[in-house]
Amino acid sequence: MAKTILAVDDHANVRALLKDYLGENGFRVITASDGAEALMVAGRELPDLILLDVMMPNLDGFEFMKVFRKRHTIPIIMLTARVAESDKVVGLELGADDYVTKPFGMHELLARIRAVLRRTSPEAAAPEELLRVGDLSLDRATRGVSVAGRAIGLTPSEFELLAALMESPGRVFTREQLLERLQGNDYEGVERTIDVHIRNIRKKLEPDPAQPRYVETVFGVGYRCRVDQ
């Protein structure tokens, strides 16, 4: 069955381009012209992925994510004309899985879409589906995460990063290695992306995010999953 993508952009020509190109590549594409309409369409259709423009009337992309992420973990790729790194960080902190800067190449966008969808596909499950480190559990089959029996809701990118760390407890991963895990060998993101995702994970996971028990920073190198919790 074709994956459904919701393309949200206030420019009709962009929506038409995305619908035609992604449709030719095997996706079912539905559209919305602003964040308010996107909330209604996404709630009704429950797409597999959302392409979200940031600068829109009525309800912009940032405000959409503030509302949408309260109930859904559907992956979101931001489409942004804003080049400031701070704007990209805001989007990631609000729950975006990735971003593509306008103007973008359709081949690049397609690669990013496929990379994000691979992370949410049941076929992507590793041989060891259930990972446990101390009282932290991650189930690839159900996409569930819990700490001390408390269920935690993670976005697809957050889930994949935590899985990577839990697969090798104690091993230090560089930001570059983790970014490659998210986006593949041809990644074009910035390593700051990883810092934002890790910060989001800690907010959801840690009793005190300022003193993390589970995801530890190794200064000057990267991150690891602590084994001495």
C-alpha positions in Angstrom: 0.0 0.0 0.0 1.3 3.4 -0.9 2.5 5.6 1.9 0.5 8.8 2.4 2.2 12.2 2.6 0.5 15.4 3.7 2.1 18.4 1.9 1.4 21.6 3.7 2.3 24.9 1.9 0.5 28.1 1.3 1.7 28.3 -2.3 -0.5 26.3 -4.7 2.3 25.7 -7.2 4.5 24.1 -4.5 1.6 21.8 -3.4 1.0 20.9 -7.1 4.7 20.2 -7.6 5.0 18.0 -4.5 1.8 16.1 -5.4 3.0 15.4 -9.0 6.6 14.5 -8.2 5.9 12.4 -5.1 2.9 10.8 -6.8 5.1 9.7 -9.7 7.4 8.1 -7.1 4.8 5.9 -5.6 3.3 8.0 -2.8 -0.3 9.1 -2.1 -0.2 12.8 -1.6 -2.8 14.9 0.2 -2.4 18.7 0.7 -3.3 21.6 3.0 -2.8 25.3 2.4 -2.0 26.3 6.0 -1.5 25.0 9.5 -5.2 25.2 10.5 -6.3 23.1 7.5 -3.4 20.7 8.1 -4.6 20.0 11.6 -8.0 18.9 10.3 -6.6 16.9 7.4 -3.9 15.2 9.5 -6.4 14.3 12.2 -8.7 12.8 9.6 -6.2 11.0 7.3 -3.4 10.2 9.8 -0.7 10.4 7.1 2.6 8.5 7.2 4.6 11.7 7.0 4.1 15.4 6.9 6.0 17.9 4.7 5.4 21.2 6.6 6.1 24.7 5.3 7.1 27.0 8.2 6.0 30.5 7.0 2.2 30.3 6.4 -0.8 32.5 7.2 -3.5 31.6 9.8 -1.3 29.0 11.6 2.4 28.7 10.7 4.5 25.6 10.9 5.8 26.2 14.4 2.3 26.7 15.8 1.1 23.6 14.0 3.8 21.5 15.7 3.0 22.9 19.1 -0.6 21.6 18.7 0.0 18.5 16.7 2.8 17.0 18.8 0.6 16.9 21.9 -1.3 14.0 20.3 0.7 12.5 17.4 4.3 11.2 16.7 3.8 11.1 12.9 7.2 12.2 11.4 7.5 15.8 10.2 10.0 17.3 7.7 10.1 21.1 7.8 10.3 23.0 4.5 11.8 26.3 5.4 13.1 29.3 3.6 14.6 30.5 6.9 18.3 30.0 6.8 19.1 31.0 10.4 20.2 28.0 12.4 18.2 29.3 15.4 15.0 28.9 13.4 15.9 25.3 12.4 16.6 24.5 16.1 13.2 25.9 17.1 11.5 23.5 14.7 13.5 20.5 15.9 12.8 21.4 19.5 9.1 21.5 18.7 9.3 17.9 17.3 10.3 18.1 13.7 12.3 15.0 12.5 14.3 16.8 9.8 14.3 19.9 7.7 15.0 20.8 4.1 15.9 24.4 3.2 14.1 26.1 0.3 14.8 26.1 -2.5 15.5 22.4 -2.5 16.1 19.7 -5.1 13.3 17.2 -5.5 15.8 14.3 -5.4 17.2 15.5 -2.1 13.7 15.8 -0.7 12.8 12.3 -1.9 15.9 10.9 -0.2 15.0 12.6 3.1 11.5 11.3 2.9 12.6 7.8 2.3 15.2 8.0 5.1 12.6 9.1 7.6 10.0 6.5 6.5 12.7 3.7 6.8 13.0 4.6 10.5 9.2 4.1 11.0 8.9 1.0 8.9 8.3 -2.4 10.6 10.7 -3.9 8.2 13.4 -1.7 9.7 13.3 -3.6 13.0 16.7 -5.1 14.1 17.0 -8.8 14.9 17.0 -7.8 18.6 13.6 -6.1 18.8 13.5 -5.5 22.6 16.3 -3.5 24.1 16.8 -3.0 27.8 19.4 -1.0 29.7 18.6 -0.8 33.4 15.0 0.2 33.8 14.9 1.7 30.3 13.1 -0.4 27.7 12.7 0.1 23.9 10.5 -2.2 21.8 11.1 -1.9 18.0 8.0 -4.0 17.2 5.6 -1.7 19.0 7.7 1.4 18.7 7.2 1.7 22.5 9.6 3.2 25.0 9.3 3.1 28.8 11.4 4.0 31.8 10.7 2.4 35.1 7.4 1.3 33.7 6.3 4.7 32.5 5.5 5.0 28.8 7.4 7.7 26.9 6.2 9.1 23.5 9.1 9.8 21.1 9.2 11.1 17.6 10.7 8.7 14.9 14.0 10.5 15.0 14.2 10.5 18.8 13.3 6.8 18.8 16.0 5.9 16.3 18.6 7.9 18.2 17.8 6.2 21.5 17.8 2.8 19.8 21.2 3.4 18.4 22.6 4.3 21.8 20.8 1.4 23.6 22.1 -1.1 21.0 25.6 -0.5 22.4 25.4 0.6 26.0 28.5 2.4 27.1 29.8 3.0 23.6 30.4 6.7 22.7 28.8 7.8 19.4 30.0 11.0 17.8 27.4 13.5 16.5 28.4 12.7 13.0 27.8 9.0 13.5 24.4 9.6 14.9 23.5 12.0 12.1 24.5 9.4 9.6 22.3 6.9 11.4 19.3 9.2 10.9 19.9 10.4 7.4 22.1 7.7 5.8 25.5 8.0 4.2 24.6 11.0 2.1 23.4 13.1 5.0 23.5 16.9 4.6 22.3 18.0 8.0 24.3 19.8 10.7 25.5 18.1 13.9 23.6 20.6 16.0 20.5 18.6 14.9 21.6 15.7 17.1 22.0 18.0 20.2 18.5 19.2 19.8 17.0 15.7 19.5 19.0 14.5 22.5 17.8 17.5 24.5 14.2 16.5 23.6 14.8 12.9 24.6 16.1 14.0 28.0 13.1 16.2 28.6 10.9 13.2 28.1 13.1 10.5 29.7 15.1 12.0 32.5 13.9 12.7 36.0 16.3 15.7 35.9 17.4 16.6 32.4 20.2 18.8 33.8 21.7 15.7 35.4 20.9 12.9 32.9 20.9 9.3 34.1 20.3 7.6 30.8 21.8 9.6 27.9 25.2 11.0 28.9 27.2 13.7 27.2 30.9 12.8 26.6 32.3 16.3 26.2 34.2 16.9 23.0 33.1 13.6 21.5 29.3 12.9 21.6 26.8 10.8 23.5 26.4 7.3 25.1 23.8 5.3 27.0 24.9 4.9 30.5 25.1 1.4 31.9 25.5 2.5 35.6 22.1 3.9 36.1 
